[in-house]
Amino acid sequence: MFKILGTERYWEWFSDQNLKIQCLINTRLERIIQYGHFGEARHLSRRLSELKWKNGLRLYFSISIDSDSKTIIILYGGTKKTQKSDIKKAITLMMELLKEEK
């Protein structure tokens, strides 16, 4: 259903997380890939959305839809506590990706 890619900044953030958090993220992303089930998520803007966990974990992503496939680009991750600055970082990363597409 979906292909998932991550930015370099996301993978840096991900590698700093403990194993439990990494497993939570990987399990959720696997459900999206296999079933298209996002769980608790919300749109922040036209091109930016977030995946949410009850423990405060957040992943910021954008969806690119081509005629052949749907690709989720994980931009950045964070927590409820750092949400404002994390969203700014995700927006910056999204804008950089959009410039590269042109």
Legacy VTK file of the C-alpha trace (Angstrom):
# vtk DataFile Version 3.0
C-alpha trace
ASCII
DATASET POLYDATA
POINTS 102 float
0.000 0.000 0.000
2.574 2.544 1.110
6.298 2.928 0.781
8.014 4.711 3.663
11.168 6.807 3.432
12.877 8.860 6.112
14.993 11.981 5.948
18.551 11.927 7.223
17.457 14.113 10.156
14.733 11.612 11.011
17.174 8.678 11.002
19.570 10.630 13.240
16.715 11.277 15.668
15.511 7.660 15.441
18.961 6.230 16.219
19.072 8.307 19.429
15.875 6.652 20.726
15.899 3.647 23.026
14.971 0.195 21.746
11.417 0.326 23.130
10.647 3.573 21.258
12.241 2.237 18.072
10.050 -0.888 18.294
6.900 1.212 18.836
7.731 3.264 15.752
8.658 0.284 13.581
5.483 -1.583 14.541
3.305 1.412 13.659
5.084 1.994 10.352
4.726 -1.680 9.478
0.929 -1.452 10.022
0.845 1.524 7.667
2.856 -0.323 5.011
0.801 -3.527 5.214
-2.708 -2.281 5.935
-2.761 1.475 5.371
-3.799 1.888 9.018
-2.302 5.070 10.478
-3.842 4.913 13.936
-3.968 8.241 15.738
-2.838 10.872 13.257
-3.774 14.405 12.299
-3.138 16.878 9.506
-1.149 19.933 10.565
-1.229 21.622 7.161
-1.936 20.731 3.562
1.293 18.716 3.238
2.289 17.995 6.842
0.770 15.442 9.206
1.740 13.785 12.460
1.487 10.325 13.935
0.708 10.452 17.648
1.235 8.040 20.524
-0.339 8.219 23.974
3.129 8.432 25.570
3.688 11.782 23.771
5.785 10.452 20.908
5.272 12.231 17.564
6.393 11.574 13.984
5.968 14.285 11.356
5.423 13.174 7.778
4.288 14.112 4.302
2.585 11.885 1.736
3.586 11.917 -1.909
1.095 10.275 -4.270
2.215 9.281 -7.755
0.150 7.429 -10.297
1.927 4.216 -9.307
2.440 4.491 -5.558
1.957 6.322 -2.298
5.110 7.299 -0.448
5.256 8.512 3.135
8.264 10.649 3.906
9.035 10.719 7.613
10.506 14.172 8.156
11.292 14.266 11.863
10.334 12.878 15.238
9.875 14.247 18.705
7.582 14.413 21.710
4.603 16.433 22.860
6.978 18.461 25.043
9.110 19.605 22.078
6.263 19.713 19.566
6.476 23.393 18.556
10.159 23.284 17.653
9.819 19.820 16.084
7.035 21.028 13.783
9.231 23.958 12.678
12.059 21.520 11.881
9.662 19.257 9.973
8.336 22.185 7.932
11.885 23.251 7.068
12.748 19.710 5.985
9.563 19.489 3.921
10.344 22.782 2.164
13.864 21.538 1.360
12.417 18.364 -0.162
9.944 20.342 -2.253
12.792 22.489 -3.620
14.700 19.324 -4.568
11.677 17.965 -6.463
11.580 20.977 -8.796
LINES 1 103
102 0 1 2 3 4 5 6 7 8 9 10 11 12 13 14 15 16 17 18 19 20 21 22 23 24 25 26 27 28 29 30 31 32 33 34 35 36 37 38 39 40 41 42 43 44 45 46 47 48 49 50 51 52 53 54 55 56 57 58 59 60 61 62 63 64 65 66 67 68 69 70 71 72 73 74 75 76 77 78 79 80 81 82 83 84 85 86 87 88 89 90 91 92 93 94 95 96 97 98 99 100 101
